[in-house]
Amino acid sequence: MKVLITENQYSIILIESKKEKIPIKLKKVKVFSETVLSKAQEEMGVSLKMLFTWSAAVGGILTPLDDFISKGNFNLTPYQATSILVAVVAIIFGESKRSINKLLKIIKEENITDDFNKVLSKAEELKSVFLDFMESLNVATYTMTNILSYAFLIPVLPILWEISQTGFNIKETEEIIVRILAFGLTSISGNLLKSIISKIIKRFRE
């Protein structure tokens, strides 16, 4: 039996589907980040307390970098790929010098310095583009740590773009905020997160 729905009902179904994807995507990013960091601590004997504190934001950087390595011209073992990923985010997020130096020593011993430099360059480019984007939204840039704490949004920007192309409203924005905060993925206040996401959706509509 065929069921006919109106265009408005179809739009509502699409929006609801996209809203559900956001917390699911963020949860996967956080789990991926914690898995990589745990593996590094266990196999390389480094302390990554600060990175674990920002695991969701770290995942926002780790995820595209892991994709960059997997799709790029790299010939790395899982151990080497992990060491590069963790060393890069340790530098980007300002982990302790002791841990960074230990990771860099491993990279040198594995003879993968060139690969590391390529991934670090990509990370710096990603950070720069993201910071420019956030500043274009007139989001206050208090400190680098605060700005990078927003990095958990990077993996869901494509979803937010898709949402921006629909008949989205303020009430639905609030629902997204509630779903994100329910997962405990960020220490950002609900009001600030609402402001940022509203600005992102508005920018994508322009």
Residue pairs with C-beta under 8 A, 6 or more apart in sequence:
5 13
11 166
11 167
14 166
15 163
15 166
15 167
15 168
15 172
18 159
18 162
18 163
18 166
19 163
19 172
19 175
19 176
19 179
20 179
21 156
21 159
22 156
22 159
22 160
22 176
22 179
22 180
23 179
23 180
23 182
23 183
23 185
25 155
25 156
25 159
26 56
26 152
26 155
26 156
26 180
26 183
26 185
27 183
27 185
29 56
29 59
29 60
29 62
29 63
29 152
29 155
30 55
30 56
30 59
30 152
30 183
30 185
32 59
32 62
32 63
32 66
33 55
33 56
33 58
33 59
33 62
33 63
34 52
34 55
34 59
36 62
36 66
36 82
36 85
36 86
37 48
37 51
37 52
37 55
37 58
37 86
39 82
40 46
40 48
40 82
40 83
40 86
40 103
41 47
41 48
43 79
43 82
44 83
44 86
44 102
44 103
44 106
45 102
46 86
46 99
46 102
46 103
47 96
47 98
47 99
48 86
48 90
48 95
48 99
50 93
50 94
50 95
50 96
51 58
51 86
51 89
51 90
51 93
51 95
54 93
54 145
54 148
54 149
56 152
56 185
56 186
57 93
57 148
57 149
57 150
57 151
57 152
57 186
58 89
58 93
58 151
59 152
59 155
60 151
60 152
60 153
60 154
60 155
61 88
61 89
61 92
61 93
61 123
61 126
61 127
61 148
61 151
61 154
62 85
62 89
63 154
63 155
64 126
64 154
64 155
65 85
65 88
65 89
65 119
65 122
65 123
65 126
66 81
66 85
68 119
68 122
69 76
69 81
69 84
69 85
69 119
72 118
74 81
74 115
74 118
76 84
76 112
76 115
79 110
80 110
80 112
80 115
83 103
83 106
83 107
83 110
83 112
84 107
84 112
84 115
84 116
84 119
85 119
86 103
87 100
87 103
87 104
87 106
87 107
87 116
87 120
88 116
88 119
88 120
88 123
89 95
89 123
90 99
90 100
90 103
91 100
91 120
91 123
92 123
92 124
92 127
92 148
93 145
93 148
94 144
94 145
107 113
107 116
126 154
127 148
130 150
130 151
130 154
131 141
131 147
134 141
134 147
134 150
134 196
135 141
136 203
137 196
137 199
137 200
137 203
138 199
139 147
139 150
139 195
139 196
139 199
141 147
149 186
149 187
149 188
150 188
150 196
152 185
152 186
153 160
153 196
153 197
153 200
157 200
160 197
160 200
160 201
160 204
161 204
163 201
164 200
164 201
164 202
164 204
164 205
165 204
165 205
168 201
170 198
173 194
173 197
173 198
173 201
174 194
176 197
177 190
177 193
177 194
177 197
178 190
180 186
180 193
181 190
181 193
186 193
188 196
